[in-house]
Amino acid sequence: MIDDNIIDPLINKRNILLNKLDFLINDKSLLLPEVSNSYIKELETFLDEIISFDYKLNKVINLICSSYPNSIKISNSISEIIHSHYFWRISIKNLIFILNNYNQFDNNVIPDMKTVYRMKFNSQEISNDFPFFHFYKNYNIHNIVKITFFTDEFELFLQNDNLDIFDFIVLRSIFVFYANNLNKISYTNLFKYISSNNPNVVTDKQITLIRNSVLKLKKISIIINNIMTKQTHKEKLLYTIDLNEHEFLVLRDTFIYRFSTMSGLHVKLDNNAFNCPISMTKSNIYLDNLYSDLNAENNQTKKKLRDAVFRILEYWESSNVINSFEICKYNNRFTRIIIKK
């Protein structure tokens, strides 16, 4: 029996270039002119190779459809390769542009478009683990891909410092900056974007909160196993390089949102979802073990935290960010909040 899945012969070369990008970032040499120019030439050569290869694949598809109608599934696999190459080309072109022009970028800009890219992942594993994503666990996404998060620093795993909702809000926000061609990001503006009230003054504590999340995201890699093509590859969850202690440069999109876009598994919510009456900070969005996570030791503090969370959830419900939520009580004590997504 003939396997209808076609292996992409260019994926190994792509992986080599991604690994080199990761090395140059860690080596802090990427932005050196001679290093950057050399890497750009490699990217340009690979871009030409992709375009040339896709021309040939297109001819093969037409040949199969006209002469071998019983092998139409093979043409579907080839089409999938061309489709993925489209997003490769966008990422490569963007990276070349960023490396050539980053000195001219303005870091004092916040996206006008506050579109919320909400992932529509139907995964029992994700639902069970909400609001966390665990390291070294396979997540099956719509039987299209299996993804596994792992960390460059095993201490994160030993400390049980898993990815949480706040980290994904930071990741999503960085993607929105990237999608709006705002590749130079200051930690101050990133916090202002995430925070709905857009404060004029951002404290050192808030900056540290954002910086620590970005640092964690940079240490995480993701293994992607494409169930359809039976190909597996690895890439970083976030490709950034620090310009100084106040700002960083985003070099490419993250797989999570690229895959969502490719597969139609995301929705752009109205920007009212960001106009929340409470600042969208980490303390507002932690739901599990609310009191212990936030060190609330007296009844007044616990009530203040509960009221803040309730107001956020009520607003998200009215804006269709979530379907509904349920507040559970036992013996007149609040025990948990169930969010129905």
N, C-alpha and C positions, 0 to 999 in steps of 0.2 A: 504493500500500500504506500503510495506517495504522500509524503508529508507536505501539506499545503503551506506550512509556515516557512517563510524565507528569512534567513539570517542576514542581517545588515552587515556587509563587509566593512563599513566605515566606522562602526561603533568602537572598535579597538583604538583607532587613531583618535577619535573624539575623547576617549577615556585617557589616553596619553596626554593630550593637551589640557584636560581638566586637572590631571595629577600635577602637571607642570605648573599650572596656574596656582594650585594650592601650595606647591613648593616655593614658588617665587613670592607668594604672600607671606608665608612663614619666614622665609629668608630675608624679608624686608628689602628685596632688591627689585621688585616688579616695576617700580616707578623710576628707577635709574634709566636715563635715556637710552643707553646702549642695550640694556636688557629689554626694556619695553619695545624698542624698535625691532629687535630680533624676534620677540614673541609675536608682535603684530604681523610680521612677514609670514610666520608659520600659520597664523590664523587666516591670512589672506589666501595663502596657498591651499589650505584646507577648504576654505569657502569656494574657491574655484573648482576644486575637486568634487564637492557636493553638487554644485550646479551641473557640472558635466555628467556626473553619474545619474542625476535625476532625469536629465534629457534622455539618457539611454533607457532608464526604467520606464519612462513614458512610452517610448517606442515599443518596449516589450509588452506593456499592458495592451496597447492597440493591436499588436500582433496576436496576443492570446485571445482577446475578445472577438477578433475577426476570423481566426483560423482554428482556435481550440476552445470552443464554447463550453466544453465539459470540464475545463480546467479554470473556471471562472474564480474559484476560491483562491487560486494562486495570485490572480490579479488583485484580489482584495488585500492580500498580504503585502504585495508590492506597493499598493496605494497607501497602506499604513506606514510604510517606510518613507515614502515621499512626504506624507503628512507630517511625520515627526521631523524630517529634514527641514521643513518650512520653519519650525520653531528653533531648530539649531541655527539656521541662517540668521534669524532675527537676533538671537543671543550673541552670535559672533559679531555681527555688524554693530550692535550696541557696545560690545566690549571694545572693539577697535575704536569707535568714536569716543568712548570714555577715556581710554588711554591716551588718545591724541589731544583731547580738549579739556581734561579735568581741571587744569589751572585756570580756565576761564569760567568755571561753574560758580554759581552763587550759592552759598550755604544758608542764606537768610531767607529762604522761601519755604512756605508751607503749601501743599497742594490745595488748589481751589476746589478740586473735585474730591469731596469726601465720600466717595463711593465705598461701601462696605462689600468686600469680596467674601461672601460667606460660602464655605465649601459645603456641597450637598453630598457628603460621603455617607453611603448607607453601609455601615460596618458594625456588626454586633460587638466586635472587640472594642471599637472606639466608643460605642455607647456604654459598654460595661465599665470602661476605664475613665470615663468623663468624670472630673475635668482634667485628667492627666493623660499623657502618652508615655508609655514605659519603654525604657531601653531594652534592646535584645528580645523584643517580642514582635512576632509577625502580625501585621494588620492587612487583612484582605479587603481591598477596595473594589466593590462591585464586580468581583471576579475578573477584573482587568489587570490589576497589578497587586503584588504583595510588597509592602514596604516594612523595613526594619530600621529603627533608629539605634545608633550606637555612638559612643563618645570617644574622643581622642584621649581624654583623661579619665581613667577608670575610677578616680576618686568621686566623680559625679555620680556614678552608679552605686558605689559603696555608701555614699551619703544619702542615697535615695532621692537625689535632686533631679527628678524626672522633669520632662517638659510639662508645663502646665498652661492653663488658659491664658495667663498673662504673657507668657513667652510667645504664644501664637498670635496674640494681639499685636505684640511688638513686631513679629515676623510679617504679619499681614500689613501693618502700617508701613514698614520698610518697602514692601512690595508696591504699595500705593505710591510712595515717593518715586520708586523706580519706574512704574508705569506712566508717571507724569514727567519722565525725563529729568527728575531731580535726583541726581546721583550723589551729590555731596550733601551729607546730612549732619546737622549738629544734634547733639543729644538734647539740647534745650528745645529745638524745634520738633524733634521726635516726641518729646513728652507733651509739648503743646498740642500736637496733632492728636495724640491719643487722648489727652484730657479734653473733655467737651467744653469746659469753661474757658479754655485758651488763656491761661493766666499770664499776666505781664511779668510776674516774678516767679521763677522756678528755683526751688531750693536745692541745696547740695544733696540732700537726702533723696529727692526725687530724681536728680541726675544720676546718682549712684544706682538707684533702682533700675533705671533704663539701661545704663552702661553694663551692669552685671547681667542683665537678660541678654543683651547683644553679645557679650563675651561668651555666655553659655551657648547661644545659638551657633557661634563661630566654631565651637569645639565639637559640634555634633555632625556626624555624617549619616547618610541614608542609603541603604541598599534597596535598589528597585528591581524587582523580579517581574518582568512582563509576562503574564500568563499566556497571552495570545502568541507572542513571538518566541517565547521560551528563552529570552535573553535577559541577562542580569548585569547591572552595572552599579557603580557607586559614585556618589558625588556629595559634596558638602551641602549642608542645609542652607548655609549662607556664605557667600563669597564677598568679603569686605576687606578693606585695608585702612588702617588708621592713618590719618593725615597729621593729627596732633591729638592732644588729650581732650579736645572739645568736639571734634568732628571726624567722620569717616567717609570712605568712598565705597558705594555699592557697585560691584563689578558685573553682576549678572542676576537674572531672575532666579527665584528659588523653585525647586522641582515641584513642591506642593501646589503652588498656584499655576505653574506652567502646565502641569498635568490636569488640574481642574479646568483650565481654559481649553486645552486640547480635547478633553473628553466631555465638555459641556456639563461639568459637575460643579458649577459655581453659579451664584446668583448675585447680581449687583443690586443691593438694597438701597432704598432712598437714604440720602444723607441725613435725614432726621434721626436715624439710628445713632448718629454721633452727637446729636444735640441733647444729650442726656442731662437731666437736672443735677446729677452728681458727677463729679470728676471720675473718669474711668481709670482709676488707679488700681494697683494690685489689691489694696485693702478692700476695695468695693466689689471685687469680682470673685474673691475666694468664697466658696460656699461650704465645702466639706470642712468639718471641724473648725467652724468659724471662730469660735472664741479662743481655742488653743492656738490657732495659726496667728491670730492677731493679738495674743496676750491680753485679752479682755478679762480682767479679774473682778470687776464689780458689776452690779446689776445696771447701773447707769450707763457704763461703757457698752455693755452687751446690748442694751436697748438701742443705743445710738447706732451701733453697727447693724443691728437687725433692721431698723428703720431705713438706713441708707440702702441696704441691699433690697428691701421691699420696694423702695421708690424706683430703683434702677430696673428691677424685674417688671414692675407695673408699666414703666415707660417702654421697655423693650416689647412687652406684650401688646401695647397699643400701637407700636410701630411695626408689628409682625416680624420682629427679629427672633422671637420665640413664639411658640404656639400658646403656651400657658405655663403656669407654675402652681405648685401645691405646697402649702405650708403645713407641716406635720407637727402635732403636739401630743405629748403624753403626760398625763397628770398635771395639766395646765403649764407644762414647760415646753418651749420650742425645741424640737429635736433635729429636724432636717428640712431642707427645701428640695423638692423634686421639680426639676425643669423639664418640661415636655417640649422637645425641639421639633 
